[in-house]
Amino acid sequence: MSYVYVAATVMLTVYGQLVIKWQVAEAARQGEPAERAAFLLGLLINPWIVSALAAAFGAALCWMLAVVKLDLSHAYPFVSLSFVLVLFLSAGLFGEPLSLAKISGVALILAGVALGSQG
């Protein structure tokens, strides 16, 4: 069950990051710094942003449940899988570029997770 909590931590973290990116994209279109600040403060009542913050809280709770049973040094490398998921999902959802360097970095992360999860 501990690995389910680790997976939930990763998925909730990824969800929150993607939703925040999606919702704050409008801030870049704001002109003056005061307009940007007002827009960003207004996001605090945006239901999507609230769900992303709730996901972060849920991820923290799942993480606490996971590390009760797993060694931190064993569980923590799995959290880096969020980098992998965010890279590919942001490319698919937001059209962000995928470069050879980014893909190579993700391959190194996956290799690190594989090594880190041993013993």
C-alpha positions as CSV (number, residue, x, y, z in Angstrom):
1,M,0.0,0.0,0.0
2,S,2.9,2.3,0.6
3,Y,3.7,2.4,-3.1
4,V,0.1,3.4,-3.8
5,Y,0.7,6.4,-1.5
6,V,4.0,7.2,-3.4
7,A,2.2,7.0,-6.7
8,A,-0.6,9.2,-5.4
9,T,2.0,11.7,-4.2
10,V,3.5,11.9,-7.7
11,M,0.1,12.1,-9.5
12,L,-1.3,14.8,-7.2
13,T,1.9,16.8,-7.6
14,V,1.8,16.5,-11.4
15,Y,-1.8,17.5,-11.4
16,G,-1.2,20.6,-9.4
17,Q,1.7,21.7,-11.5
18,L,-0.2,21.3,-14.8
19,V,-3.3,23.1,-13.5
20,I,-1.3,26.0,-12.2
21,K,0.6,26.3,-15.5
22,W,-2.7,26.2,-17.4
23,Q,-4.4,28.8,-15.2
24,V,-1.5,31.3,-14.8
25,A,-0.8,31.5,-18.5
26,E,-3.2,34.5,-18.6
27,A,-0.9,36.4,-16.3
28,A,1.7,36.7,-19.0
29,R,-0.9,38.7,-21.1
30,Q,-1.3,41.2,-18.3
31,G,0.5,44.5,-19.0
32,E,1.4,46.4,-15.9
33,P,2.9,44.8,-12.8
34,A,-0.2,45.9,-10.8
35,E,-2.5,44.2,-13.2
36,R,-0.4,41.0,-12.9
37,A,-0.4,41.2,-9.2
38,A,-4.2,41.7,-9.1
39,F,-4.7,38.8,-11.5
40,L,-2.4,36.5,-9.5
41,L,-4.3,37.4,-6.2
42,G,-7.5,36.7,-8.0
43,L,-6.3,33.2,-8.8
44,L,-6.6,32.4,-5.1
45,I,-10.3,32.1,-5.5
46,N,-10.1,30.3,-8.9
47,P,-11.6,26.8,-8.4
48,W,-8.9,25.2,-10.5
49,I,-6.1,26.8,-8.5
50,V,-7.9,25.8,-5.3
51,S,-8.0,22.2,-6.6
52,A,-4.3,22.4,-7.3
53,L,-3.6,23.7,-3.8
54,A,-5.8,20.9,-2.4
55,A,-3.8,18.4,-4.5
56,A,-0.6,19.7,-3.0
57,F,-2.1,19.2,0.5
58,G,-3.3,15.7,-0.5
59,A,0.2,14.9,-1.9
60,A,1.7,15.9,1.4
61,L,-0.7,13.6,3.3
62,C,0.0,10.7,0.9
63,W,3.7,11.3,1.3
64,M,3.4,11.1,5.1
65,L,1.5,7.8,4.8
66,A,4.2,6.5,2.4
67,V,7.2,7.2,4.6
68,V,5.7,5.6,7.6
69,K,6.4,2.2,6.0
70,L,9.2,3.0,3.5
71,D,12.7,4.2,4.1
72,L,13.0,7.8,2.9
73,S,16.1,7.0,0.9
74,H,14.1,4.3,-0.9
75,A,10.8,6.2,-1.5
76,Y,12.2,9.7,-2.4
77,P,13.7,8.8,-5.8
78,F,10.2,7.9,-7.0
79,V,9.1,11.5,-6.4
80,S,11.4,12.4,-9.3
81,L,9.0,10.6,-11.6
82,S,7.0,13.8,-11.4
83,F,9.7,15.5,-13.6
84,V,9.2,12.8,-16.2
85,L,5.4,13.1,-16.3
86,V,5.5,16.9,-16.3
87,L,7.9,17.0,-19.2
88,F,5.8,14.8,-21.4
89,L,2.4,16.1,-20.4
90,S,3.5,19.7,-20.7
91,A,4.7,18.9,-24.3
92,G,1.4,17.3,-25.1
93,L,-0.9,19.7,-23.3
94,F,0.9,23.1,-23.8
95,G,3.0,22.4,-26.8
96,E,6.2,23.0,-24.9
97,P,9.3,21.8,-26.8
98,L,10.9,18.4,-26.2
99,S,14.6,18.5,-26.9
100,L,17.2,15.8,-27.0
101,A,18.7,17.3,-23.9
102,K,15.4,17.1,-22.0
103,I,14.8,13.6,-23.1
104,S,18.3,12.6,-22.1
105,G,17.8,14.2,-18.7
106,V,14.6,12.2,-18.2
107,A,16.4,9.0,-19.2
108,L,19.0,9.8,-16.5
109,I,16.3,10.4,-14.0
110,L,14.7,7.1,-14.8
111,A,18.0,5.3,-14.5
112,G,18.5,7.0,-11.1
113,V,15.1,5.9,-9.9
114,A,15.9,2.3,-11.0
115,L,19.2,2.4,-9.2
116,G,17.8,4.2,-6.2
117,S,15.0,1.7,-5.7
118,Q,17.4,-1.2,-5.4
119,G,18.0,-2.2,-1.8
